[in-house]
Amino acid sequence: MSNAIMIQGVTADELEKSIRQIVREELAGFQPTEPELRFYTRDEVCKLLKISLPTLGEYVKMGVIKGSRIGTRILFNELDIRNAAREIPTMKYRRR
């Protein structure tokens, strides 16, 4: 036996409308979950990017990495760190 479905008595427009309605109902029930925002301290960012604190300070001054001051602490958003990791210039040659 084949797995064929036969539809009789339904026009193409009616079938299209019913399929659209079903898809709308399913999409209305879909709630995308937002990723949980994680914030890192300066020391954690330095360990993640394998850079020193003065280098992190230079990147903040240049605007490569954005830090948020919360009280007396400076915290860095995980998304900002990921974006900055792509923008940080890499050295092609070793320093002398």
C-alpha positions in Angstrom: 0.0 0.0 0.0 1.1 3.5 -0.7 0.9 6.3 1.8 -1.3 8.6 -0.4 -3.9 10.9 1.0 -6.8 11.7 -1.2 -8.7 14.9 -0.6 -12.1 15.1 -2.3 -14.7 17.9 -2.1 -12.2 20.6 -1.1 -11.1 23.3 -3.5 -7.5 24.4 -3.7 -8.3 27.8 -2.1 -10.1 26.1 0.9 -7.2 23.8 1.4 -4.7 26.7 1.3 -6.8 28.7 3.8 -7.0 25.7 6.2 -3.3 25.1 6.0 -2.5 28.8 6.6 -4.9 28.8 9.6 -3.1 25.8 11.1 0.3 27.3 10.6 -0.8 30.6 12.2 -2.1 28.8 15.2 1.1 26.9 15.7 3.3 30.0 15.2 1.1 31.9 17.7 1.9 29.3 20.4 5.6 29.5 19.7 7.4 31.7 22.2 11.1 32.0 21.4 13.3 32.0 24.5 15.7 34.9 24.9 19.2 33.8 25.8 20.1 34.5 29.4 22.4 37.5 29.6 25.6 36.9 31.5 27.9 39.6 32.7 31.6 39.2 33.3 34.0 41.1 35.5 37.3 42.5 34.2 39.3 39.6 35.4 36.9 37.1 33.8 37.1 38.9 30.5 40.9 38.9 30.6 40.9 35.2 31.2 38.4 34.5 28.4 40.3 36.7 25.8 43.7 35.8 27.3 44.7 39.4 27.6 46.1 41.6 30.4 44.1 44.2 32.4 46.0 47.1 30.7 45.2 45.7 27.3 41.5 45.4 28.3 41.6 49.0 29.4 43.0 50.0 26.0 40.3 48.1 24.2 37.7 49.9 26.3 39.2 53.3 25.6 39.3 52.5 21.8 35.7 51.4 22.0 36.3 47.8 20.9 34.8 46.4 24.0 31.9 48.1 25.8 31.8 48.0 29.6 28.8 48.9 31.8 29.4 50.6 35.1 27.2 49.3 37.8 28.0 51.0 41.1 31.7 50.8 41.5 32.1 47.7 39.3 32.6 47.5 35.5 30.8 44.6 33.9 30.9 43.3 30.4 28.0 41.8 28.5 28.7 38.3 27.0 27.4 39.4 23.5 29.6 42.5 23.5 32.6 40.2 24.3 31.8 37.9 21.5 31.5 40.7 19.0 34.7 42.3 20.3 36.6 39.1 19.9 35.9 39.3 16.1 37.0 43.0 15.9 40.2 42.8 18.0 43.1 43.1 15.6 45.5 40.2 15.7 49.2 40.7 15.4 50.7 39.1 12.3 54.3 39.1 13.6 55.9 38.9 17.1 57.1 42.1 18.7 60.8 42.6 18.9 
